[in-house]
Amino acid sequence: MTTKKQIGFFEKYLSVWVALCIGAGILIGHLAGNNMQWLSSLEVYNVNIPIAILIWAMIYPMMLQIDFSSIKDVGKTPKGLILTLVINWLIKPFTMAFFAWIFFTKIYAAFITPELAGEYIAGAILLGAAPCTAMVFVWSYLTNGDPNYTLVQVSVNDLIILVAFVPIVGLLLGITDISIPYETLAASIVIFVVIPLIAGYTTNRILIRSHGEAWFKKVFLPKLKPVSILALLLTLLLLFAFQGINILNNPLIILFIAIPLTLQTYFIFFITWFAGRKLKLPHAICSPSAMIGASNFFELAVAVAIALFGLQSPAALVTVVGVLVEVPVMLSLVWLANKWRY
């Protein structure tokens, strides 16, 4: 008799915590009024210091899980990894931009100005260009994916982010006629990917050598997980405090944003899943491939959106709504993957 796999309590109800943070943040922003401007002024090179600290607290724990020594096993399942890379870097960013363009400039044209539409599209592009690196471990586990293969996928994607994220985002933002501060974009990658990646990998090696791999995975990482989730919730609280007035003036905007993000998630899952079946990948490889394609590295997207466009920007709001829809949509895909298990 197989034991039913379950998601952790905090992850399972992440959308509930996000919704509560939305409400609390909007209320704080409404009550604080102009006092929020002081907090938004704490910047160094266009990076808000409180938000940067919180995002670092989100990203660093996930980077601790990366083991680049696993990359030596890439050749064991080349078709699965090639599928993942093609979906993540040659298809997903462009389909996200397309869905956002259709909805924000065409379908919502009567409700959103062209200037706002451009920033909403920019936020969606940042989400689409950042493949998942953390929660995919959860989705893979829940669908009986191969954990070692999932680790290979994540490790390779983290390396590719270092070189591909900036040019892809720059290309797609250029199409939207948005002025691209490449220095800020590159600095965001260094601050929110390179430094946490080096720090996480170094810590990983040191702790495993000194305490063993079992202690690292079963004792240290579980203790650190609440820090990451708390940092995420505090970040969302602050972002919605800054966005409160915009949301109160246009309460339907969260729904407007959620629709194209949700459609994109399902679309990418389906094309990856059926391509994997066509390639005759085993379920344990096909499932994490589809999951990593469908989900996003929303922590990076939020950080870069804030750095490029500011805390109160429509682009930052899109990336935050991405967090809101991610968990319920991905749980529905977990159910679908398990139903279609072969």
Protein Blocks (a to p, Z undefined) as FASTA:
>chain_A
ZZdddddfklmmmmmmmmmmmmmmmmmmmmnmmmmmmmmmmcgehiafklmmmmmmmmmm
mmmmpcfklmmmmmmmmmlmmmmmmmmmmmmmmmmmmmmmmmmmmmmmmmpcfklmmmmm
mmmmmmmmmccfklmmmmmmmnopafklmmmmmmmmmmmmmmmmmmmmmmmmmmnopacd
fklmmmmmmmmmmmmmmmmmmmmmmmmmmnojklmmmmmmmmmmmmmmmmmmmmmmmmmm
mmmmmmmmmmmlmmmmmmmmmmmmmmmmmmmmmmmmmnopafklmmmmmmmmmpccfklm
mmmmmmmnojkbmklmmmmmmmmmmmmmmmmmmmmmmmmpZZ
